[in-house]
Each structure stands twice: as structure tokens, then as C-alpha cells.
Amino acid sequence: EVQLVESGGDLVQPGGSLRLSCAASGFSFSTNTMSWVRQAPGKGLEWVSSISRFGNTNYANSVKGRFTISRDNAKNTLYLQLNSLKTEDTAMYYCRWDGTNTRGKGTEVTVSS
């Protein structure tokens, strides 16, 4: 059974940082492209960042320079480092196995003073 379990979301002040994690199981994590997507309250799903099996990364313009995606294939874990957070980053963050568009249940990030 494929499982993606996100963690690390929290309430943080503008300018703060968080590190999100996604523990993957049930498929060949190391050979697949993985992504982070997010959904802000009342809005649609937004792609945030992707990382290939080779470590090549891409970012949405809205987060470029502030967020960093990484992976640890030995631990089957995907990460997203969020720096210089803005109120508009408030959303539920999901990791996604791109091969099947499978997502976890998400972790909530709230940026507020």
C-alpha cells in the first residue's frame, strides 16, 4: 500500500522558517520524481516544487529563493525547507508521487503575526 505522510506544519510568524517532511512507503521512492503542492484556504491546488530521481529541482516563481526541496532516498523521505515565510504561504501542504498523482493527507502551515 502506498503511503505518504507529511509532518512539520505549524503556526509561524512572517519571516519565520519551517521544515516539512514526507515519509514515503509502498513504492520505489528513489526512482521517482516527487513534488510538493499546496492548497490555500478557498483556493485551488498549487504546485510548489519538484525534485527528480537525480536531484534536479524546480520551483514555482512564488517560492523561488525562499523554499528548498530535498530528498533522502536512504530514508524514503522528502523535505521542504520554508524560509522567509509570508502570510500568503498559509496553506495545507501535500507531498505528491508524480507518477500516479498520489498525495498524502497534508500538513498545515499557517503564517500569521
C-alpha positions as CSV (number, residue, x, y, z in Angstrom):
1,E,0.0,0.0,0.0
2,V,1.3,3.4,-1.0
3,Q,1.6,5.8,1.9
4,L,2.7,9.4,2.0
5,V,2.7,11.0,5.5
6,E,3.5,14.7,5.8
7,S,4.6,16.4,9.0
8,G,6.2,19.6,10.3
9,G,3.5,22.1,9.7
10,D,2.9,24.8,12.3
11,L,1.8,28.3,13.1
12,V,4.8,30.7,12.4
13,Q,5.2,34.4,12.2
14,P,6.0,36.2,8.9
15,G,9.7,35.9,8.2
16,G,10.0,32.6,10.0
17,S,11.0,29.2,8.9
18,L,9.7,25.6,8.9
19,R,10.9,22.3,7.6
20,L,8.3,19.9,6.2
21,S,8.9,16.2,5.9
22,C,7.1,13.5,3.9
23,A,7.7,9.8,4.8
24,A,7.0,7.6,1.8
25,S,6.4,3.8,1.6
26,G,4.9,1.2,-0.6
27,F,6.7,2.2,-3.8
28,S,10.1,2.8,-5.2
29,F,10.7,6.3,-3.8
30,S,14.3,6.6,-5.0
31,T,13.4,6.2,-8.7
32,N,10.5,8.6,-8.8
33,T,10.0,12.4,-9.2
34,M,8.4,13.8,-6.1
35,S,6.7,17.1,-5.6
36,W,5.2,19.4,-3.0
37,V,1.8,21.1,-3.8
38,R,-0.3,23.3,-1.6
39,Q,-3.8,24.5,-1.2
40,A,-4.6,27.8,0.4
41,P,-8.0,28.3,2.1
42,G,-10.7,28.8,-0.5
43,K,-8.3,28.3,-3.4
44,G,-7.2,25.5,-5.8
45,L,-4.2,23.3,-5.7
46,E,-0.9,25.0,-6.5
47,W,2.3,23.2,-7.5
48,V,5.2,24.4,-5.3
49,S,8.3,22.4,-6.2
50,S,9.6,19.1,-7.7
51,I,12.7,17.0,-7.4
52,S,13.7,14.3,-9.9
53,R,15.3,11.0,-9.0
54,F,18.6,12.6,-10.0
55,G,18.1,15.6,-7.6
56,N,17.1,18.1,-10.3
57,T,14.8,20.7,-8.7
58,N,12.2,23.2,-9.9
59,Y,10.2,25.8,-8.1
60,A,7.2,28.0,-8.6
61,N,8.1,31.6,-9.0
62,S,6.2,32.5,-5.9
63,V,8.6,30.4,-3.7
64,K,11.8,30.5,-5.6
65,G,14.7,31.7,-3.5
66,R,12.8,31.0,-0.3
67,F,11.9,27.3,-0.3
68,T,14.3,24.4,-0.8
69,I,13.2,20.9,-1.8
70,S,15.4,17.9,-1.0
71,R,15.2,14.1,-0.6
72,D,16.9,11.4,1.4
73,N,16.5,8.2,-0.6
74,A,18.0,6.1,2.1
75,K,15.2,7.2,4.4
76,N,12.5,7.4,1.8
77,T,11.8,10.9,2.9
78,L,11.1,14.1,1.0
79,Y,11.7,17.5,2.6
80,L,10.7,21.1,2.0
81,Q,12.6,23.9,3.8
82,L,10.4,27.0,4.0
83,N,12.3,30.3,4.8
84,S,11.2,33.9,4.8
85,L,7.6,32.8,5.1
86,K,4.8,35.2,4.1
87,T,1.2,35.3,5.0
88,E,0.3,34.1,1.5
89,D,2.2,30.9,2.1
90,T,-0.6,29.8,4.5
91,A,-1.9,26.6,3.1
92,M,-2.2,22.8,3.5
93,Y,1.0,21.3,2.1
94,Y,1.0,17.9,0.4
95,C,3.7,15.8,-0.9
96,R,2.9,14.0,-4.2
97,W,4.2,11.0,-6.0
98,D,4.2,12.4,-9.5
99,G,4.0,9.0,-11.3
100,T,0.5,8.4,-10.0
101,N,-0.6,11.8,-8.7
102,T,-0.9,10.3,-5.3
103,R,-0.9,12.7,-2.3
104,G,-0.7,12.4,1.4
105,K,-3.2,13.9,3.9
106,G,-1.2,17.1,4.2
107,T,0.4,19.2,6.9
108,E,-1.0,22.7,7.7
109,V,1.2,25.8,7.6
110,T,-0.2,29.0,9.0
111,V,1.8,32.2,8.7
112,S,0.4,34.9,10.9
113,S,1.5,37.5,13.4
